[in-house]
Amino acid sequence: MYLPARVWSQQNQDSKFRTGVLHILAGHSGPETAADARTHFGIFAPQVWKLFPRGQVINLSFWDYNDVAPGYFAAAEIAAREKKVGIIIIEVARPDFPVADRSKFADTDLRAASKGLYVIRDFAPGKPRHGYVVAQGSSSTFNLVKVLPRLEQAGINVKVISAISEELFDHQPEAYRNSVLPPEAYQDLMFVSSGTRRMWPLRNVGSLTDAYSLTSDWDHQWLTGGLEADVIAEAHLDADSIFAGVQRFAQERPRRLEQQRAALDAL
């Protein structure tokens, strides 16, 4: 279900330009909504907004309450400055998750969401790296953060990144973008997303991204609905499923990279 979009425009008497932005509130998004029955399975519809012209809309996908204000106001500032940006889509999920303890994040900035992508857990120095894990959405990110201690104990050295908005990330300086997700990382990443495999949170990802990512439509079926915990487990976004998926991604890194090298060598 979507709340009606609200349109506001304001005539600036001191300027010849009119300022107007369409706000779309994706009120029910993510697999959590299937707790109201599968008719509320909100993983496909929110991604329609990503079909609009690139550079003219800003999509925001929040997972923690403290990300909402800095992420939204960063988008509003861009829309006020760049006339071609006329739509802001705010994707939120209903469940009441505990607020994240940002003191344990690699990026402790309380306004980190304004940068679009920010690092939750960086690579452990001096150890073999196992790839990049990009999370987007409520249960997906929350449960991934929940299993970080287990991943560390298992010797899995991945960089975990929260994806709030690709559009906000595109507006960051190149030095910041490369520090978070360098160009080569797109060939060595997986997503943990409450969205779908039909529309990744980031563009131009590697050929094996689909094979290792965790999404609610992992089996190309509707969720049957039920209690929230049952829905998340069926979506394979519960803590155990995420741990297993990231572990597989890390353990098979040599195979993943070799397969991609072989494909290039065959050209």
Secondary structure, DSSP 8 states (H G I E B T S, - for coil): -----EEEEEE-TT-S-EEEEEEEEE-S-BGGGGGG-GGG-BTSGGGGGGGS-TTSEEEEE-SSHHHHHHHHHHHHHHHHH-TT--EEEEE---S------GGGSS---TTGGGGSEEEEE---TTS----EEEEESHHHHHHHHHTHHHHHHTT---EEEEES-HHHHHTS-HHHHHHHS-GGGGGSEEEEESS-TTS-SSSS--TTHHHH-EETTTTSS-----SHHHHHHHTT-SHHHHHHHHHHHHHTHHHHHHHHHHHHHT-
